[in-house]
């Protein structure tokens, strides 16, 4: 079991990739907002345009740290630390990412019922979240496999996701861009191949 959590300690490659991981969602979200502006699309004004940087930037990093240590980042120890490599022993990364994405969202179902993610039709909320969570499962699977099991980067990405979407998000084009990125990852990495995912050696 210890081998599954060896990726919690960042190696040189993980530390090198930390900055791109931190910048991924801001670039995706701000870029989507910019494109929406060019197309004349209306969308809710994101928080980074409402408050000065001296306020939102420190708060973003505080929330990233809090999520990574205390809340959502801890999910990665289970999803990518244990379930991803276990399932990849007999399944393709494509199938594993899809399964984890669906289970990951259903795991949040009590929070949906509690109104944490807004009021309204529960089915529509779950489906809407599924369209975001499943692509994120593919992104995190790519990080895990591409770094040969860096749970550190998966925790960091999860923390960025939870702290940056509300700050930089606005245009719904980000969802479309995310789906396009996922399709590109699946094709380029040929994620449908069984045995192509990283599985740590047993100790």
C-alpha positions, 0 to 999 in steps of 0.5 A: 500500500505504501507504494501507492502513496509514494507520489505524495512527495514531489520529485523534480519533475513534479516540482517543474510541472507545478507552475503549469498546473497552477496556471492551467485553469486561469489560462483556460477560464480567462481565455474562454472569457476573452473569446466570449467577449470577441463573439459578443456572448454575455456571461456573469462577470467573474470575481477577478474583474470585480475585486482588485488583485491585491484582494483576490490573489492572496485569497486564491492561494489561501484557498488552494492551500486549505483545499489541498490540506483539509478538503477536496485535495484529500480525495486524491489519495483515494481516487488517484492514489488507490483506485486509479492504479488498482483499476489500471491493472486490468483496464485502460486509462480511458475506462478507469477515468470514466468510471472514476469520474462518474463515481466521483460525482455520485460521491458528492450526491449527498451535498447536492441533496443538501443544496450545497451546489445550488437549488433546483432539479437534482437530476439537472444539477447532477448531470451538469456537474457530471459534464464537468467532473468527468472531463476533470477525471480525465485530466487528473488521470493524465497527470497521474499517468504522465508523471508516473503516479504524482499524487502531489500534482493531482492534489495541487490540480484539485486544489486549483480547480476548487479555488480558481473556477469561482474566481476566473470562471464566467463564460460557458465556453470553458466547458466546451474547451475542456471537452475538446482538451479531453478528446485531444488527450484521449486521442494523442495518448491513446488512452483506450489501450489496456496496460498503458496506465501507470501502476506502481510496483508492489512493495 
